[in-house]
Amino acid sequence: MTSRKEPARKSAPSARTAAPPGGDLPLEIDAAGKGPLGMPPADFLRDYWQKRPLLIRNAFPGYGSPITPEDLAGLACEDGVLARIIEHDRAADTWTVRQGPFPEEAFPAMPDRDWTLLVQDVDKWDADIAALLQHFTFLPRWRLDDIMVSFAAPGGSVGAHVDQYDVFLLQALGHRRWMIDASVAMGGDHPPLDFRDDVDIRLLREFTVTHERVLGPGDMLYLPPNVPHHGVAEDACLTFSVGMRAPSAAELLGDLADSLLADADDDLRYADPDLALPADPAEIDAAAMARVVRALDLLRTDDPQRLGDWFGRFITLYRNAGEVAAPDDAEGAPRSRIEIEWDLERGAALHRHPYTRMAWRRTGNGDGAGARLYVNGEAHALPAADAAGIANAPLIDGTAYAALSTEGRSCVLALLEEGHYRLALDDGDEDEDHDDDGD
């Protein structure tokens, strides 16, 4: 599928890491009664994660989609929602991509087949969709990106492609035929990953099918990065795509460089106190280049705390499609700390904004050591227990709030003022007007 939030690119990635030996490992299992992975998470991470695809039958036995195709179409008409429609003309083998939001009258006019609606970040808009993420706690929470939901009319597809991140594809409604190239997992050569240059989405120029299966409701397909695949709707269907955040080395380096430059001391400059008479005044000699390297080294840092702070800020902002803003003054004067704590003691709760991303990191050794809580690119110094508790709780009730230290409570209230939480009172009223509990 085309990149979830990145512009389409025409160049293919370089060779991916080959799967380790393990030809006797199945690429299809039945998970009935064994949990969504069909095996202990540690076994999945050891044998399949970023190594080989896995089709998991009955990952969610008897699964029923919490949303309908009509719900998804309605969401695609809302401002601020990232949505696309991809249509395929089979006769001409051409592809058309339209960006949302869409007018409501667009969907009744759609043809009976060969088109797909994709809506990203549906977990931020629907609490039932967001609840699926609790089944993926075997992965670092900061690695999870979003749940994209696609509706496909019969024959609908987005073409043969690769994703540059891990993805779990849960069939929620109807049936989809998946074709994949698992040649590397079977010990074969890397398939060609060149893209077509006649379409606006990244479709593979060549695609060889090694495995072909039809998934029904509750079945799930795991695909490591850069595994060629192609899904075609057998009937009208919904597919939930749980994707990962996987920043490229270029993105990491670029953001780190920006961070280092922002903190750089202008007094750190190229210097040549060892300058000797040049053999040629126009030549940039080896000694000059060695001095350039030393000047750049003055910016480079091996300090794990500084690097950790940079990465915590970066990863809680990376690919965040929505913004969090403080409540508008028109909503009235905010409650005081005493009032909020009174509310929490009597059944109110603080619900995290759906676009608030959190992670935490220890800054010392031992359980009682300090930590940093990262919230949408901002760092907050806290005791480790507080940082872990806040980062892992999409909802903070009176009991959770009381368990925090004074610093932790002050941090939560500051985040409330910034819009990262809404206060839901026990009588059903809300102090802020966010609609979802998303993580």
C-alpha positions as a printed Julia matrix, in Angstrom:
439×3 Matrix{Float64}:
   0.0     0.0     0.0
   1.25    3.53   -0.54
   3.06    5.06    2.37
   0.65    5.84    5.18
   1.61    9.47    5.65
   4.58   10.04    3.35
   4.56   11.35   -0.23
   4.72    8.73   -2.94
   8.19    7.9    -4.17
   9.26    6.16   -7.33
  12.61    4.67   -6.23
  12.72    1.25   -4.58
  14.48    0.55   -1.3
  17.77   -1.31   -1.27
  18.01   -4.99   -0.39
  16.36   -5.93    2.87
  17.71   -8.16    5.57
  17.28  -11.81    4.7
  15.29  -14.05    6.98
  17.46  -16.39    9.07
  17.32  -20.13    8.54
  14.03  -21.67    9.56
  12.48  -23.27    6.52
  10.5   -25.62    8.72
   8.6   -22.74   10.32
   5.02  -22.54    8.98
   3.82  -19.45    7.16
   0.21  -20.27    8.1
  -1.16  -21.32   11.49
  -4.54  -21.61   13.24
  -4.63  -19.51   16.4
  -8.02  -20.63   17.71
  -7.79  -20.59   21.5
  -4.14  -19.49   21.49
  -4.43  -15.7    21.34
  -4.04  -13.36   18.35
  -0.54  -14.55   17.47
  -1.26  -18.25   17.83
   1.9   -18.62   19.88
   3.69  -16.97   22.82
   4.7   -13.41   21.85
   8.35  -14.2    22.58
   8.25  -17.0    19.99
   6.66  -14.7    17.43
   9.32  -12.02   17.98
  12.11  -14.59   17.74
  10.89  -16.46   14.66
   8.74  -14.06   12.62
   9.14  -10.41   13.58
  10.94   -8.66   10.68
  11.95  -12.08    9.34
   9.04  -13.81    7.6
   5.3   -13.36    6.92
   2.69  -15.22    8.93
  -0.98  -15.86    8.14
  -2.85  -16.33   11.42
  -6.23  -18.0    10.98
  -8.71  -17.21   13.78
  -6.49  -14.58   15.31
  -9.75  -13.05   16.54
 -12.32  -15.89   16.31
 -15.84  -14.72   15.55
 -14.65  -11.15   15.07
 -17.31   -8.61   14.16
 -16.33   -5.21   12.84
 -17.21   -2.4    15.27
 -17.77   -0.07   12.32
 -19.65   -0.43    9.03
 -18.61    0.66    5.54
 -21.13    3.48    5.88
 -19.42    4.6     9.1
 -16.08    4.69    7.31
 -17.5     6.65    4.38
 -19.01    9.16    6.8
 -15.66    9.58    8.54
 -13.94   10.14    5.19
 -16.19   13.17    4.69
 -15.01   14.89    7.88
 -12.49   17.72    7.88
  -9.14   16.73    9.34
  -9.47   13.05    8.37
  -6.78   11.58    6.12
  -8.63    9.61    3.46
  -8.03    8.43   -0.1
  -9.98    6.66   -2.81
  -8.0     4.48   -5.2
  -9.71    3.26   -8.37
  -8.36    0.73  -10.87
  -9.33    0.62  -14.53
  -8.6    -3.01  -15.34
  -8.9    -2.63  -19.1
  -6.3     0.11  -19.3
  -4.44   -0.91  -16.11
  -4.53    2.67  -14.89
  -4.92    3.89  -11.33
  -6.61    7.02  -10.03
  -6.01    8.46   -6.56
  -8.28   11.06   -4.96
  -7.64   12.72   -1.61
 -10.33   13.45    0.98
 -12.26   14.79    2.66
 -15.01   13.77    0.26
 -18.5    15.18   -0.26
 -21.26   12.89    0.98
 -22.67   12.51   -2.52
 -19.38   10.98   -3.73
 -20.06    7.48   -2.4
 -23.5     6.73   -3.86
 -21.98    7.56   -7.25
 -19.1     5.08   -6.9
 -19.03    2.04   -9.21
 -19.9    -1.46   -8.02
 -16.3    -2.74   -8.12
 -12.58   -2.05   -8.41
 -12.17    0.77   -5.9
 -10.88    1.16   -2.35
 -11.41    3.76    0.36
  -8.55    4.1     2.85
  -8.89    6.11    6.06
  -5.93    6.57    8.38
  -5.83    7.09   12.15
  -9.28    5.59   12.65
  -8.18    4.57   16.15
  -8.06    8.31   16.98
 -11.72    8.69   16.05
 -13.29    5.45   17.27
 -12.7     4.0    20.75
 -13.69    0.47   19.67
 -11.05    0.5    16.95
  -8.49    1.91   19.4
  -9.24   -0.98   21.77
  -7.58   -3.35   19.27
  -4.21   -1.89   20.23
  -4.37   -3.59   23.63
  -3.68   -6.86   21.78
  -0.31   -5.53   20.57
   1.34   -4.79   23.91
   4.09   -7.27   23.01
   5.51   -4.38   20.96
   6.81   -1.05   22.32
   3.84    1.32   22.36
   5.89    4.08   20.77
   6.49    1.81   17.76
   2.77    1.56   16.94
   1.61    4.16   14.45
  -2.1     3.93   13.73
  -4.93    1.7    12.6
  -5.84    2.39    9.0
  -9.18    1.02    7.83
  -9.87    0.24    4.2
 -13.16   -0.57    2.52
 -12.89   -2.32   -0.83
 -15.69   -2.99   -3.27
 -15.45   -6.38   -5.03
 -12.22   -6.4    -7.01
 -10.93   -3.39   -5.09
  -7.2    -3.22   -4.55
  -4.28   -0.82   -4.22
  -2.03   -2.93   -6.44
   1.09   -4.98   -5.79
   3.39   -3.06   -3.47
   5.68   -3.17   -0.46
   5.45   -1.35    2.84
   8.57   -0.08    4.55
   7.24   -0.92    8.0
   5.77   -3.96    9.74
   2.03   -4.31    9.35
  -0.72   -6.54   10.75
  -3.71   -6.87    8.4
  -6.86   -7.95   10.23
  -9.82   -8.94    8.11
 -12.86   -7.39    9.79
 -15.67   -7.85    7.25
 -15.99   -9.8     4.03
 -13.12  -11.59    2.32
  -9.87  -10.48    0.76
  -7.49  -12.56   -1.35
  -3.87  -11.91   -0.4
  -1.0   -12.76   -2.7
   2.53  -12.43   -1.33
   6.1   -13.04   -2.42
   7.71  -14.89    0.49
  10.74  -16.01   -1.51
  13.26  -14.52    0.93
  11.62  -16.23    3.91
  11.95  -19.52    2.01
  15.66  -18.95    1.41
  15.34  -17.53   -2.08
  16.71  -14.4    -3.69
  15.46  -10.89   -3.07
  12.68  -10.05   -5.52
  13.01   -6.96   -7.71
  11.55   -3.9    -5.97
  11.47   -1.39   -8.82
   8.34    0.76   -9.01
   6.19    1.61  -11.99
   6.72    5.15  -13.27
   3.28    5.55  -14.88
   1.18    5.78  -11.69
   1.03    8.14   -8.72
   1.32    5.37   -6.14
   4.24    3.06   -5.49
   3.3    -0.09   -7.39
   5.79   -2.81   -8.19
   6.87   -3.19  -11.76
   7.26   -6.96  -11.27
   5.45   -9.18   -8.8
   5.82  -12.94   -8.31
   3.3   -14.8    -6.16
   4.63  -17.57   -3.9
   1.59  -17.84   -1.61
  -2.08  -17.02   -2.16
  -4.76  -17.21    0.51
  -8.25  -15.8     1.15
  -8.77  -14.21    4.57
 -12.14  -14.04    6.3
 -13.31  -12.14    9.38
 -10.94  -12.71   12.3
  -7.99  -13.84   10.16
  -4.83  -11.73   10.3
  -1.76  -11.47    8.07
   1.56  -10.23    9.44
   4.03   -8.8     6.93
   7.59   -7.66    7.68
   8.92   -4.59    5.88
   9.49   -4.83    2.11
   7.6    -8.09    1.52
   5.77   -7.73   -1.82
   2.02   -8.26   -1.44
  -1.26   -7.64   -3.21
  -4.73   -7.83   -1.69
  -7.9    -8.02   -3.78
 -11.42   -7.92   -2.34
 -13.45  -11.05   -3.06
 -16.58   -9.22   -1.91
 -17.29   -5.92   -0.17
 -14.87   -5.98    2.74
 -13.2    -4.04    5.56
  -9.55   -4.55    6.48
  -7.85   -3.07    9.55
  -4.16   -2.28    9.1
  -2.07   -1.9    12.25
   1.13   -0.22   11.12
   4.39    0.67   12.79
   6.47    3.81   13.07
   9.8     3.08   11.37
  11.75    6.3    10.74
  14.41    6.09    8.07
  18.06    6.66    8.91
  17.86    9.89    6.89
  14.92   11.11    9.0
  16.74   10.25   12.22
  19.94   11.94   11.1
  18.13   15.01    9.81
  16.21   15.55   13.03
  19.26   14.88   15.2
  21.27   17.36   13.15
  18.55   19.98   13.6
  18.58   19.34   17.34
  22.36   19.6    17.58
  22.42   22.75   15.49
  19.77   24.39   17.64
  21.97   23.89   20.7
  25.3    24.56   19.0
  27.7    27.13   20.43
  28.6    29.64   17.72
  32.09   29.85   19.21
  32.77   26.28   18.04
  34.49   26.85   14.71
  36.99   25.47   12.26
  40.49   26.27   13.57
  44.0    25.62   12.32
  46.61   26.54   14.95
  48.83   23.85   13.4
  48.73   25.49    9.97
  51.91   24.99    7.91
  52.95   26.68    4.72
  50.72   25.23    1.97
  52.35   23.56   -1.01
  49.51   24.98   -3.12
  47.3    27.77   -1.68
  44.31   26.6    -3.77
  44.44   23.0    -2.52
  42.2    21.6     0.2
  44.77   19.2     1.62
  44.45   16.23    3.95
  45.36   18.31    6.99
  42.5    20.73    6.24
  40.04   17.87    5.96
  41.24   16.45    9.28
  40.47   19.83   10.87
  36.99   19.8     9.29
  36.35   16.42   10.89
  37.5    17.73   14.27
  35.17   20.75   13.93
  32.23   18.48   13.18
  33.16   16.23   16.09
  32.6    19.2    18.4
  28.89   18.99   17.52
  28.6    15.22   17.75
  27.51   13.8    21.1
  27.89   10.37   22.65
  26.02   11.48   25.77
  23.25    8.86   26.22
  21.08   11.31   28.15
  21.23   13.93   25.44
  20.6    11.34   22.73
  17.77    9.82   24.76
  16.1    13.21   25.22
  16.36   13.89   21.5
  14.88   10.52   20.54
  12.06   10.73   23.09
  11.02   14.08   21.69
  11.41   12.91   18.1
   9.48    9.63   18.31
   6.48   11.12   20.13
   6.12   13.65   17.31
   7.04   11.43   14.36
   4.13   10.87   11.95
   1.59   12.44   14.28
  -1.17   13.56   11.95
  -3.11   15.63   14.48
  -2.33   18.49   16.82
  -3.24   18.99   20.44
  -4.24   22.48   21.55
  -5.14   24.02   24.88
  -8.88   24.54   25.48
 -10.27   27.72   23.94
 -11.04   30.61   26.28
 -14.61   30.48   24.97
 -15.09   27.22   26.84
 -15.01   29.11   30.11
 -12.58   29.39   32.97
 -10.74   26.12   33.66
 -11.3    24.3    36.93
  -8.82   24.92   39.69
  -6.56   22.16   40.98
  -8.73   21.77   44.07
 -11.85   21.4    41.95
 -10.24   18.86   39.61
  -8.96   16.77   42.49
 -12.4    16.94   44.11
 -13.93   15.71   40.84
 -11.44   12.83   40.57
 -12.16   11.72   44.13
 -15.84   11.49   43.21
 -15.62    9.4    40.05
 -14.37   11.75   37.35
 -11.52   10.68   35.06
  -8.96   12.26   32.77
  -9.11   10.86   29.22
  -6.04   11.24   27.05
  -6.43   13.16   23.81
  -6.41   10.76   20.83
  -3.48   12.57   19.22
  -1.36   12.66   22.38
   1.6    10.3    22.18
   3.63    9.38   25.21
   6.77    7.43   25.97
   9.18    7.45   28.89
  12.85    6.77   29.57
  14.93    6.23   32.69
  17.63    8.81   33.34
  19.48    6.8    36.0
  19.83    3.35   37.56
  17.41    1.65   39.92
  13.64    1.64   40.33
  13.63    4.88   42.28
  15.71    6.76   39.75
  14.53    9.74   37.78
  12.97    9.59   34.36
  11.73   11.66   31.46
   8.16   11.53   30.23
   7.89   12.54   26.58
   4.59   13.98   25.4
   4.29   15.07   21.75
   7.88   16.25   21.62
   8.07   17.77   25.1
  10.07   16.29   28.0
   8.96   16.26   31.64
  11.29   15.23   34.49
   9.51   12.8    36.84
  10.13    9.85   39.12
  10.27    6.66   37.07
   7.1     5.21   38.62
   5.14    8.34   37.68
   6.51    8.47   34.14
   5.66    4.81   33.55
   2.21    5.13   35.09
   1.23    8.19   33.08
   2.63    6.9    29.78
   0.79    3.58   30.08
  -2.6     4.96   31.12
  -4.94    6.3    28.42
  -7.28    7.14   31.31
  -6.37    8.47   34.77
  -9.05    8.05   37.4
  -8.99    9.08   41.03
  -7.12    5.96   42.14
  -4.4     6.34   39.51
  -4.08   10.05   40.25
  -3.75    9.42   43.98
  -0.93    6.92   43.32
   1.21    9.63   41.69
   3.75   11.73   43.52
   3.28   15.47   43.9
   5.46   15.96   40.8
   3.41   13.44   38.84
   0.11   15.09   39.76
   1.43   18.52   38.82
   2.58   17.14   35.47
  -0.83   15.61   34.75
  -2.6    18.87   35.58
  -0.19   20.81   33.36
  -0.91   18.37   30.53
  -4.63   18.86   31.13
  -4.19   22.61   30.71
  -2.34   22.01   27.44
  -5.2    19.88   26.08
  -3.62   16.44   26.43
  -6.5    15.29   28.63
 -10.18   16.03   28.95
 -11.95   15.83   32.27
 -14.97   13.52   32.12
 -17.21   14.05   35.15
 -19.03   11.2    36.81
 -22.4    12.64   35.72
 -21.41   12.33   32.06
 -20.51   15.99   31.52
 -17.12   16.89   30.11
 -14.9    19.83   30.89
 -13.41   19.72   27.37
 -14.96   18.75   24.08
 -12.78   15.95   22.69
 -14.81   12.97   21.58
 -12.46    9.99   21.8
 -10.31    8.17   24.33
  -7.58    7.28   21.84
  -4.09    6.43   22.92
